[in-house]
Amino acid sequence: MSLHQKLPASPTKDWLLQRITAVLLVPLTMPLLIFLKLCLNATYAETMAWLKSPWHTLALELWLLLTCYHAVLGLRVVIEDYVADEATQLLLIKAINLVFAFAAVAALYFIFCIY
């Protein structure tokens, strides 16, 4: 059984999803860059007020989720291309999925803690 039979996604679907997430990340990065620039001179209260805005929070959450998913897709391709052993590939891909899933959940939790 090949690696692609063990894992649910196909290479074509992964390629397309990686391009879609990249395109979606471009406009979502703009609010984040604006926020980071404003944080340089903002007080704590101003920063928290910006983060508590529903639209800013939504943009940040979407950016975090898409970034994690985009990273998983990219790292998966690198592993499939450069790791020869299929068992090692499967182990690394599962580990990356677990690490980024944990990172995404933790990031969302901390954003929700702001409220």
Buried (B, 14 or more C-beta within 10 A) or exposed (E): EEBEEEBEEEEEEBEEBBEBBEEBBEEBBEBBEEBEEEBEEBEEEEEEEBBEEEEBBEBBBBBBBBBBBBBBBBBBBEBBEEBEEBEEBBEBBEEBBEBBEEBBEEBBEEBEEEE
